Amino acid sequence: MRTEEVKNLLQRYFDGESTDADERMLEAYFQSGEVAEEVAEYAEFFGGISELAHIADDPTIEEDVMDYILENEHREKTRYRSMWKVVTGIAASVIIVLGGFLFYQEQQKSFKDTFQDPDEAYAYATKTLEFVSGKYSKGLAQLSNFDMLHKASDPIKKGTEPVVEFYDELNKIEKH
């Protein structure tokens, strides 16, 4: 085959316009051993394609590829799982050690009185309780308005009593 023909076939091949016959001709040309220097760089490429074509005809290739994929997925999962175990173990250890240290440090502190003078402590406690009592009384004062709300709802209750009695009578009739 002439070099110009080979170049044309290569151009059609790389443009995606070649036929199966063109591809077989290129494969045969590059396997023949009589390859022009101008296109010698493509000899390995077509040799590899030819080798892959023979492997692809192997009926067990799908199973082999699937086994390889599953094996790699399993490896990835176990790697992440073991890494996760290590990281969580380290984090738990740090938390336990830090918690123990803080607990120990808290136990070492002695309780100190806020006031040295009991009269001063009594005065402060009285002031605090008066403040709380005032806030509590203010909250209870707001609840006195609740009685007014209850009185305001009495006319509504009286107006709906006949309707409620009617439904009660209907329920009694349905039960019998």
Order of alpha helices (4+ residues) and beta strands (2+ residues): alpha-alpha-alpha-alpha-alpha-alpha-alpha
